[in-house]
């Protein structure tokens, strides 16, 4: 007799058929919901509104000239996008080091992202020579999709560009001929939510 057969005789059962009990399938831990960063949303919206008003005031004349001059944006495009200007504003740091100022103070042209009427992202494009070039005053990743519009017209091409100013300028030039948008940068991923919005477009 083989050893397994001998054990089978002595125990009255077959060890050949025995297997380690299957481990119950473990479900992956649910990911925590994405958390908004930067200013509280109400403060971020107040920043957008104040920056927008300032751009069209006498104090904002030079900052408006940058958008209509070197950036070639029309006043209509600027108003629709709700662009603005802010002096240094206190933005909470994500992980301040002990003893450091808990805020930093970017200033520049304010570029708000909206989904409908809900604020999604607020970027501040700082003047040349200030770093980083783009600072974030607010981000809600749960709402983040693309800029300036999340609407893709059925049958129209979609053009994806690198930044917000590129999207505004090319969208201004192409009008109804195509939907022009940015994902926020050249390295931004095409998430399933974004791809879903492009399904009706012949080119993207």
C-alpha positions as CSV (number, residue, x, y, z in Angstrom):
1,X,0.0,0.0,0.0
2,X,1.0,3.5,-0.6
3,X,1.2,5.9,2.4
4,X,-2.0,7.7,1.5
5,X,-3.8,4.4,1.0
6,X,-2.6,3.1,4.4
7,X,-3.8,6.3,6.1
8,X,-7.1,6.0,4.3
9,X,-7.6,2.5,5.7
10,X,-6.7,3.6,9.2
11,X,-8.8,6.7,9.3
12,X,-11.8,5.6,7.2
13,X,-11.5,8.6,4.9
14,X,-9.5,9.6,1.9
15,X,-6.7,12.2,2.4
16,X,-6.4,12.4,-1.3
17,X,-9.7,14.1,-1.5
18,X,-9.0,16.5,1.3
19,X,-8.2,20.0,0.5
20,X,-7.5,23.1,2.5
21,X,-10.7,24.9,3.0
22,X,-11.1,27.7,0.6
23,X,-10.5,31.1,2.1
24,X,-13.5,33.4,1.9
25,X,-13.0,36.0,-0.8
26,X,-12.0,39.3,0.8
27,X,-13.4,42.5,-0.6
28,X,-11.0,45.3,-1.0
29,X,-11.2,48.0,1.5
30,X,-13.4,50.8,0.0
31,X,-11.4,53.9,-0.9
32,X,-12.2,56.9,1.2
33,X,-14.1,59.6,-0.8
34,X,-11.9,62.2,-2.4
35,X,-11.4,65.3,-0.1
36,X,-11.5,68.9,-1.3
37,X,-8.3,70.8,-0.7
38,X,-7.3,74.4,-0.4
39,X,-9.8,77.1,0.7
40,X,-13.2,76.1,2.0
41,X,-15.6,76.1,-1.0
42,X,-17.5,79.2,0.1
43,X,-14.3,81.1,0.5
44,X,-13.1,79.9,-2.9
45,X,-16.3,81.0,-4.5
46,X,-16.0,84.4,-2.8
47,X,-12.4,84.6,-4.2
48,X,-13.7,84.0,-7.7
49,X,-16.4,86.6,-7.4
50,X,-14.0,89.2,-6.0
51,X,-11.3,88.5,-8.6
52,X,-13.9,88.7,-11.4
53,X,-15.2,92.1,-10.1
54,X,-11.7,93.5,-9.7
55,X,-10.6,92.5,-13.3
56,X,-13.4,94.8,-14.7
57,X,-12.6,97.7,-12.3
58,X,-10.2,100.5,-12.8
59,X,-7.7,98.6,-10.7
60,X,-7.8,95.7,-13.0
61,X,-7.2,97.5,-16.3
62,X,-3.6,96.3,-16.7
63,X,-4.5,92.7,-15.8
64,X,-7.4,92.7,-18.3
65,X,-5.0,94.1,-21.0
66,X,-2.8,91.0,-20.5
67,X,-5.8,88.7,-21.3
68,X,-7.0,90.8,-24.4
69,X,-3.4,91.4,-25.5
70,X,-0.8,88.6,-25.2
71,X,-3.5,86.0,-24.6
72,X,-5.8,87.3,-27.5
73,X,-9.0,86.6,-25.6
74,X,-12.1,88.6,-26.3
75,X,-14.0,90.3,-23.6
76,X,-16.9,88.0,-24.2
77,X,-14.7,84.9,-23.7
78,X,-13.2,86.4,-20.5
79,X,-16.6,87.2,-19.0
80,X,-18.1,83.8,-19.9
81,X,-15.1,82.0,-18.3
82,X,-15.4,84.3,-15.2
83,X,-11.7,85.1,-15.2
84,X,-10.4,87.5,-12.7
85,X,-7.4,88.9,-10.8
86,X,-6.4,88.6,-7.2
87,X,-3.7,90.1,-5.1
88,X,-1.9,87.7,-2.7
89,X,-4.4,85.5,-1.0
90,X,-3.8,83.1,1.9
91,X,-4.2,79.5,0.8
92,X,-3.8,76.7,3.4
93,X,-0.8,74.4,2.8
94,X,-1.6,70.7,2.5
95,X,1.2,69.6,4.9
96,X,2.9,72.5,6.5
97,X,6.1,71.8,8.4
98,X,6.3,72.5,12.1
99,X,7.1,76.2,12.6
100,X,6.3,77.1,9.0
101,X,3.6,79.5,7.9
102,X,0.5,77.3,7.5
103,X,-0.5,79.3,4.4
104,X,1.1,80.5,1.2
105,X,0.2,83.6,-0.8
106,X,-0.2,83.3,-4.6
107,X,-1.5,86.2,-6.7
108,X,-2.4,86.5,-10.4
109,X,-5.2,85.7,-12.9
110,X,-7.9,83.5,-11.4
111,X,-9.2,80.6,-13.6
112,X,-12.3,78.9,-12.1
113,X,-13.6,75.6,-13.2
114,X,-17.3,74.9,-12.8
115,X,-19.6,72.0,-13.4
116,X,-22.9,73.8,-14.0
117,X,-23.0,76.2,-11.1
118,X,-20.8,74.1,-8.8
119,X,-17.2,75.1,-8.3
120,X,-14.7,72.4,-9.0
121,X,-11.2,73.9,-9.2
122,X,-9.7,77.4,-8.8
123,X,-6.3,78.0,-10.3
124,X,-4.2,81.2,-10.0
125,X,-1.9,81.9,-12.9
126,X,0.9,83.8,-11.3
127,X,2.9,86.6,-13.2
128,X,6.2,85.7,-14.9
129,X,9.0,85.1,-12.4
130,X,6.8,83.8,-9.6
131,X,6.7,80.1,-8.8
132,X,4.9,77.9,-9.2
133,X,3.4,79.3,-12.4
134,X,0.0,77.9,-11.5
135,X,-1.2,77.7,-7.9
136,X,-4.4,75.9,-6.7
137,X,-6.7,77.8,-4.4
138,X,-9.4,75.1,-4.4
139,X,-9.9,71.5,-5.7
140,X,-12.8,69.2,-5.4
141,X,-11.6,65.9,-7.1
142,X,-15.1,64.4,-6.8
143,X,-16.4,66.9,-9.4
144,X,-13.3,67.3,-11.5
145,X,-13.7,66.4,-15.2
146,X,-12.6,69.0,-17.8
147,X,-12.5,72.7,-18.7
148,X,-14.1,74.9,-19.8
149,X,-17.2,72.7,-20.6
150,X,-18.2,69.2,-19.7
151,X,-20.7,69.2,-22.6
152,X,-19.8,67.5,-25.8
153,X,-22.1,68.3,-28.7
154,X,-23.1,65.0,-30.5
155,X,-21.4,64.7,-33.9
156,X,-18.9,67.5,-33.3
157,X,-15.1,66.8,-32.9
158,X,-13.4,67.2,-29.6
159,X,-10.0,68.9,-29.4
160,X,-8.0,68.4,-26.2
161,X,-5.3,71.0,-25.5
162,X,-2.9,71.4,-22.6
163,X,-4.0,74.4,-20.6
164,X,-7.0,76.6,-19.8
165,X,-5.8,79.6,-21.9
166,X,-5.2,77.3,-24.9
167,X,-8.7,75.9,-24.5
168,X,-10.3,79.4,-24.3
169,X,-8.4,80.8,-27.3
170,X,-9.0,77.8,-29.6
171,X,-12.6,77.5,-28.5
172,X,-13.0,81.2,-29.3
173,X,-11.6,80.7,-32.7
174,X,-13.4,77.4,-33.6
175,X,-16.8,78.4,-32.2
176,X,-19.4,75.7,-33.0
177,X,-17.1,73.8,-35.2
178,X,-15.6,71.7,-32.3
179,X,-15.6,71.3,-28.6
180,X,-12.3,72.5,-27.2
181,X,-11.3,71.5,-23.7
182,X,-8.4,70.7,-21.4
183,X,-8.0,68.1,-18.7
184,X,-5.8,70.5,-16.7
185,X,-2.4,69.6,-18.1
186,X,-0.5,67.4,-20.5
187,X,-0.1,64.6,-18.0
188,X,-3.8,64.5,-16.8
189,X,-5.3,61.0,-17.3
190,X,-8.3,60.2,-19.4
191,X,-10.5,58.8,-16.7
192,X,-13.7,56.7,-17.4
193,X,-15.9,59.7,-16.5
194,X,-14.1,61.8,-19.1
195,X,-14.2,59.1,-21.8
196,X,-17.9,58.7,-21.2
197,X,-18.4,62.3,-22.2
198,X,-16.5,61.8,-25.5
199,X,-18.5,58.8,-26.7
200,X,-20.7,60.9,-29.1
201,X,-17.7,62.7,-30.7
202,X,-16.2,61.4,-34.0
203,X,-12.7,62.7,-33.2
204,X,-11.0,63.1,-29.9
